[in-house]
């Protein structure tokens, strides 16, 4: 299982709720979470055969 982390501008629970339907549609993602407590608002995505675009 791979884990990929991204810095985001997702800064509150409302933003998380807005992106959730899109992340849940992506094949290969088994789990995701956003740490809105950090300055970088890190999105962590785990799954199989993930291929982030540069």
N, CA, C and O atoms as a GROMACS GRO file, in nm:
protein
  216
    1UNK      N    1   0.083  -0.117   0.000
    1UNK     CA    2   0.000   0.000   0.000
    1UNK      C    3   0.088   0.124   0.000
    1UNK      O    4   0.185   0.134   0.076
    2UNK      N    5   0.054   0.217  -0.085
    2UNK     CA    6   0.128   0.343  -0.095
    2UNK      C    7   0.059   0.451  -0.013
    2UNK      O    8  -0.062   0.448   0.006
    3UNK      N    9   0.137   0.547   0.034
    3UNK     CA   10   0.083   0.666   0.098
    3UNK      C   11   0.146   0.787   0.030
    3UNK      O   12   0.269   0.797   0.021
    4UNK      N   13   0.061   0.878  -0.016
    4UNK     CA   14   0.107   1.000  -0.082
    4UNK      C   15   0.052   1.117  -0.002
    4UNK      O   16  -0.063   1.116   0.040
    5UNK      N   17   0.136   1.219   0.018
    5UNK     CA   18   0.094   1.337   0.093
    5UNK      C   19   0.104   1.461   0.006
    5UNK      O   20   0.198   1.477  -0.072
    6UNK      N   21   0.005   1.549   0.022
    6UNK     CA   22  -0.003   1.672  -0.055
    6UNK      C   23  -0.029   1.790   0.038
    6UNK      O   24  -0.108   1.779   0.132
    7UNK      N   25   0.038   1.902   0.013
    7UNK     CA   26   0.002   2.026   0.080
    7UNK      C   27  -0.123   2.079   0.008
    7UNK      O   28  -0.130   2.075  -0.115
    8UNK      N   29  -0.221   2.129   0.087
    8UNK     CA   30  -0.346   2.175   0.025
    8UNK      C   31  -0.389   2.308   0.085
    8UNK      O   32  -0.326   2.361   0.177
    9UNK      N   33  -0.499   2.360   0.031
    9UNK     CA   34  -0.563   2.478   0.091
    9UNK      C   35  -0.696   2.437   0.155
    9UNK      O   36  -0.783   2.521   0.176
   10UNK      N   37  -0.712   2.308   0.184
   10UNK     CA   38  -0.830   2.257   0.254
   10UNK      C   39  -0.810   2.291   0.402
   10UNK      O   40  -0.731   2.226   0.470
   11UNK      N   41  -0.881   2.392   0.451
   11UNK     CA   42  -0.848   2.444   0.583
   11UNK      C   43  -0.951   2.420   0.692
   11UNK      O   44  -0.927   2.452   0.808
   12UNK      N   45  -1.067   2.364   0.656
   12UNK     CA   46  -1.169   2.342   0.760
   12UNK      C   47  -1.259   2.224   0.721
   12UNK      O   48  -1.248   2.170   0.611
   13UNK      N   49  -1.348   2.187   0.811
   13UNK     CA   50  -1.433   2.070   0.788
   13UNK      C   51  -1.527   2.089   0.669
   13UNK      O   52  -1.559   1.992   0.600
   14UNK      N   53  -1.569   2.209   0.645
   14UNK     CA   54  -1.655   2.236   0.529
   14UNK      C   55  -1.581   2.205   0.399
   14UNK      O   56  -1.638   2.146   0.307
   15UNK      N   57  -1.454   2.244   0.391
   15UNK     CA   58  -1.372   2.213   0.273
   15UNK      C   59  -1.356   2.063   0.257
   15UNK      O   60  -1.364   2.010   0.146
   16UNK      N   61  -1.332   1.993   0.369
   16UNK     CA   62  -1.316   1.847   0.364
   16UNK      C   63  -1.444   1.783   0.311
   16UNK      O   64  -1.438   1.693   0.227
   17UNK      N   65  -1.558   1.829   0.358
   17UNK     CA   66  -1.687   1.777   0.312
   17UNK      C   67  -1.707   1.801   0.163
   17UNK      O   68  -1.764   1.717   0.094
   18UNK      N   69  -1.660   1.914   0.112
   18UNK     CA   70  -1.674   1.946  -0.030
   18UNK      C   71  -1.589   1.857  -0.120
   18UNK      O   72  -1.632   1.822  -0.230
   19UNK      N   73  -1.469   1.820  -0.076
   19UNK     CA   74  -1.381   1.739  -0.161
   19UNK      C   75  -1.405   1.589  -0.145
   19UNK      O   76  -1.364   1.510  -0.230
   20UNK      N   77  -1.471   1.550  -0.037
   20UNK     CA   78  -1.491   1.408  -0.008
   20UNK      C   79  -1.554   1.329  -0.124
   20UNK      O   80  -1.502   1.222  -0.157
   21UNK      N   81  -1.661   1.376  -0.186
   21UNK     CA   82  -1.721   1.297  -0.295
   21UNK      C   83  -1.624   1.271  -0.411
   21UNK      O   84  -1.630   1.166  -0.475
   22UNK      N   85  -1.537   1.366  -0.438
   22UNK     CA   86  -1.441   1.350  -0.548
   22UNK      C   87  -1.332   1.249  -0.514
   22UNK      O   88  -1.297   1.164  -0.596
   23UNK      N   89  -1.281   1.258  -0.392
   23UNK     CA   90  -1.176   1.164  -0.350
   23UNK      C   91  -1.231   1.022  -0.340
   23UNK      O   92  -1.160   0.926  -0.370
   24UNK      N   93  -1.354   1.008  -0.297
   24UNK     CA   94  -1.412   0.876  -0.280
   24UNK      C   95  -1.445   0.807  -0.412
   24UNK      O   96  -1.465   0.686  -0.416
   25UNK      N   97  -1.451   0.884  -0.523
   25UNK     CA   98  -1.477   0.827  -0.655
   25UNK      C   99  -1.350   0.773  -0.722
   25UNK      O  100  -1.360   0.697  -0.819
   26UNK      N  101  -1.234   0.810  -0.672
   26UNK     CA  102  -1.109   0.773  -0.738
   26UNK      C  103  -1.073   0.629  -0.705
   26UNK      O  104  -1.056   0.592  -0.589
   27UNK      N  105  -1.061   0.548  -0.811
   27UNK     CA  106  -1.022   0.408  -0.792
   27UNK      C  107  -0.881   0.401  -0.736
   27UNK      O  108  -0.795   0.482  -0.771
   28UNK      N  109  -0.859   0.306  -0.649
   28UNK     CA  110  -0.727   0.285  -0.593
   28UNK      C  111  -0.708   0.349  -0.458
   28UNK      O  112  -0.621   0.308  -0.381
   29UNK      N  113  -0.790   0.451  -0.426
   29UNK     CA  114  -0.778   0.514  -0.294
   29UNK      C  115  -0.858   0.431  -0.195
   29UNK      O  116  -0.979   0.412  -0.211
   30UNK      N  117  -0.790   0.383  -0.092
   30UNK     CA  118  -0.859   0.306   0.010
   30UNK      C  119  -0.887   0.390   0.134
   30UNK      O  120  -0.979   0.360   0.211
   31UNK      N  121  -0.807   0.495   0.154
   31UNK     CA  122  -0.827   0.581   0.271
   31UNK      C  123  -0.766   0.717   0.241
   31UNK      O  124  -0.667   0.728   0.168
   32UNK      N  125  -0.825   0.820   0.297
   32UNK     CA  126  -0.769   0.954   0.285
   32UNK      C  127  -0.808   1.034   0.408
   32UNK      O  128  -0.909   1.007   0.473
   33UNK      N  129  -0.726   1.134   0.438
   33UNK     CA  130  -0.758   1.225   0.549
   33UNK      C  131  -0.684   1.356   0.529
   33UNK      O  132  -0.579   1.362   0.465
   34UNK      N  133  -0.740   1.461   0.586
   34UNK     CA  134  -0.678   1.593   0.579
   34UNK      C  135  -0.649   1.639   0.721
   34UNK      O  136  -0.736   1.637   0.807
   35UNK      N  137  -0.524   1.679   0.743
   35UNK     CA  138  -0.485   1.732   0.873
   35UNK      C  139  -0.497   1.884   0.868
   35UNK      O  140  -0.403   1.953   0.827
   36UNK      N  141  -0.612   1.935   0.909
   36UNK     CA  142  -0.635   2.080   0.905
   36UNK      C  143  -0.573   2.152   1.024
   36UNK      O  144  -0.583   2.274   1.035
   37UNK      N  145  -0.508   2.078   1.112
   37UNK     CA  146  -0.444   2.138   1.229
   37UNK      C  147  -0.303   2.188   1.197
   37UNK      O  148  -0.245   2.263   1.276
   38UNK      N  149  -0.248   2.150   1.084
   38UNK     CA  150  -0.114   2.195   1.046
   38UNK      C  151  -0.123   2.310   0.948
   38UNK      O  152  -0.226   2.329   0.882
   39UNK      N  153  -0.018   2.386   0.938
   39UNK     CA  154  -0.014   2.500   0.846
   39UNK      C  155  -0.027   2.456   0.701
   39UNK      O  156  -0.084   2.528   0.618
   40UNK      N  157   0.026   2.338   0.669
   40UNK     CA  158   0.026   2.288   0.531
   40UNK      C  159  -0.105   2.220   0.491
   40UNK      O  160  -0.126   2.191   0.374
   41UNK      N  161  -0.195   2.194   0.589
   41UNK     CA  162  -0.322   2.127   0.561
   41UNK      C  163  -0.300   2.003   0.476
   41UNK      O  164  -0.353   1.992   0.365
   42UNK      N  165  -0.222   1.910   0.527
   42UNK     CA  166  -0.176   1.794   0.451
   42UNK      C  167  -0.288   1.694   0.424
   42UNK      O  168  -0.358   1.650   0.516
   43UNK      N  169  -0.303   1.660   0.297
   43UNK     CA  170  -0.393   1.553   0.254
   43UNK      C  171  -0.309   1.427   0.239
   43UNK      O  172  -0.215   1.424   0.160
   44UNK      N  173  -0.343   1.323   0.315
   44UNK     CA  174  -0.275   1.194   0.305
   44UNK      C  175  -0.369   1.096   0.236
   44UNK      O  176  -0.483   1.077   0.277
   45UNK      N  177  -0.319   1.035   0.130
   45UNK     CA  178  -0.398   0.940   0.052
   45UNK      C  179  -0.325   0.807   0.053
   45UNK      O  180  -0.206   0.800   0.025
   46UNK      N  181  -0.398   0.701   0.085
   46UNK     CA  182  -0.337   0.568   0.079
   46UNK      C  183  -0.418   0.480  -0.012
   46UNK      O  184  -0.540   0.495  -0.025
   47UNK      N  185  -0.349   0.388  -0.077
   47UNK     CA  186  -0.415   0.299  -0.170
   47UNK      C  187  -0.316   0.218  -0.248
   47UNK      O  188  -0.198   0.210  -0.214
   48UNK      N  189  -0.365   0.160  -0.355
   48UNK     CA  190  -0.284   0.072  -0.438
   48UNK      C  191  -0.273   0.133  -0.578
   48UNK      O  192  -0.370   0.184  -0.633
   49UNK      N  193  -0.152   0.126  -0.634
   49UNK     CA  194  -0.126   0.176  -0.770
   49UNK      C  195  -0.166   0.321  -0.788
   49UNK      O  196  -0.226   0.358  -0.889
   50UNK      N  197  -0.131   0.404  -0.690
   50UNK     CA  198  -0.159   0.547  -0.700
   50UNK      C  199  -0.056   0.611  -0.792
   50UNK      O  200   0.061   0.575  -0.790
   51UNK      N  201  -0.101   0.705  -0.872
   51UNK     CA  202  -0.013   0.770  -0.967
   51UNK      C  203  -0.042   0.921  -0.966
   51UNK      O  204  -0.123   0.968  -1.046
   52UNK      N  205   0.024   0.996  -0.878
   52UNK     CA  206  -0.003   1.140  -0.874
   52UNK      C  207   0.055   1.210  -0.996
   52UNK      O  208   0.161   1.173  -1.046
   53UNK      N  209  -0.015   1.309  -1.040
   53UNK     CA  210   0.036   1.389  -1.153
   53UNK      C  211   0.128   1.495  -1.098
   53UNK      O  212   0.104   1.547  -0.990
   54UNK      N  213   0.235   1.528  -1.171
   54UNK     CA  214   0.328   1.631  -1.122
   54UNK      C  215   0.266   1.769  -1.121
   54UNK      O  216   0.332   1.866  -1.082
   0.00000   0.00000   0.00000
